[in-house]
Amino acid sequence: MIYPDRGAAGRALGGVLEHLRAADPLVLGLPRGGVPVAVAVREVIGGELDIMLVRKLGVPWQPELAMGAIGEDGVRVLNDDVVEHTGVTPDQIAAIEELERAELERRRQVLRSAAPAFPLKDRTAVIVDDGMATGATVAAACEIARLHEPRRVVVAVPVSSAEALQRIRALADEVRCPLVPRFLGGVGGAYRDFHQLTDEEVVELLYAGRGDGP
């Protein structure tokens, strides 16, 4: 299965999440790529739309490979197996983390102006991304969500590796993923249109998804 784009993937994902409609869910997109998926999911299941800010910590010489992730509220997770396999050093991890924390703060200033945070306490939080390879960023998102005492944490992605699903099932109350390839070369391989979104596109999606205007 190949998704035409993130919106189509979100609509397909919403179809396996309709049982959450009665829970008045809080749908949390992970910027940037998870936001159009989350907007489409929310169109199907209702509830409210928000974002959760996380940043992948990429291996310095292979940035697409996540050795960990950071997020709002000081959350930090590491992929111990990736760290061990690649031999990345603590100093290298610290250097990447410093850069990504600066970008996390920049995005917070830009995107939170469009999407002030909704309280998660006692809500059904539905964490949405455009896919999971290692699951590091979604793992960070789960940790952030738990800090705010939601009633349930649901993770929903259109495509994932089997390894990432196993990791996230230990962190979430429910995980939904319609497509689990035997071999996932990269999340983008599941999409015809997998262009990198700009901040402006994400802001427009958030305003439209919340029914607001800038």
TIGU-518485 format. One record per residue (C-alpha): x, y, z; residue in one letter. Coordinates in pm, whole numbers, plus 50000, padded with zeros to 5 digits. Layout:
N
XYZa...
This chain:
214
500005000050000m501225034949908i499485065850048y498985094449800p499905120050065d499725126750440r496125138550425g495005105950263a497015086550520a495295105750799g491855098150662r492715061250641a494065062550996l490925080051118g488925050550992g490565027451246v490135053051526l486405059951503e485845041251830h487505071252001l484935096451878r482835094052195a485905101452410a486215137252271d489885130552192p492735155252188l494585148051862v498275157251889l500295160451569g504085158651578l505475187351366p506085189651098r505025158450908g502545145751164g500405177151155v498595171550821p497985135450928v496555147351260a494335173251090v492815146050872a492405122251168v490585148951363r488255155351069e487165118951096v486985113451474i486285148451605g487695162451926g490325189751942e493605195051755l496975203451908d500665197051853i503395181452063m506895194252003l509605167851971v512915166151782r514795135951662k518445132551764l520035119651445g523335101251427v525825128051314p526915109650998w523475094750930q520915121251036p517875101050933e518795073951185l517455083651527a519755077551821m517125094052042g514735123152071a513975153352287i510755171852353g508895198152545e509125197352925d512775186152914g511995150552800v514915131152648r515045094952533v517895075352376l517865045052147n520485025052335d520774999252057d521485026151795v523985043552022v525795010752080e525694999551717h526955032651574t529525039951845g528375076051881v530065092552178t528485111952468p530115143952339d528605138551995q525175132252148i525485164052357a526435184752052a523455172451850i521135177452146e522255213552186e521445220751822l518085203351838e517065220852160r517665254151987a515455242951697e512835229751940l512655263852105e512465281551769r509575259351666r507855264951999r507895302251943q506595299051587v504035271251623l502655277951968r501505312051844s499155292551616a498315265051865a498315274152235p498415241552427a495225224252541f495425207452885p495965169652857l494815160853207k492055134753205d491835135752822r492255107952568t495475119352400a495955106552044v499585111151936i499865111851556v502935111651331d503385103850961d505235071651048g507715054651278m511095040251186a512795036751527t509925051751730g512235075751916a510245107651860t506935090651941v508505075852255a509465111052365a505935122752288a504485095052505c506725105552794e505655141852757i501995131952751a502315110653066r503685140853257l500295157653211h498175128753342e495885120753049p493205094453092r494665073952804r497545076852558v496835063952208v499505063451936v498315063551575a500575062951268v499905053050906p503095032150873v505695017651108s508474992551141s507654962251352a510464971351593e509085006151657a505594992451718l506924968351977q508734996752153r505725019952157i503254993552273r505124993852605a504545031352640l500985036952514a497595023252618d496675016752253e498615016751926v497035017551581r498945013451254c497345000550932p500634994050748l503604974350889v505924964550600p508194934650643r511064958450572f510684996050616l513485013450430g512125047150536g508775062950620v508795082950297g508655050950095g505015046650200a503985079550034y503855092849680r503975128849811d506285131350112f507525166950073h509075184450370q506585209150513l507525244950596t506635262750920d504165283550720e502335252750595e502105238850947v500785271851086v498135273250812e497115237350886l496815244751258l494705275951206y492435257450962a492275226251177g491275246251482r488795267051289g490715298851372d492365325751164g495755342051206p
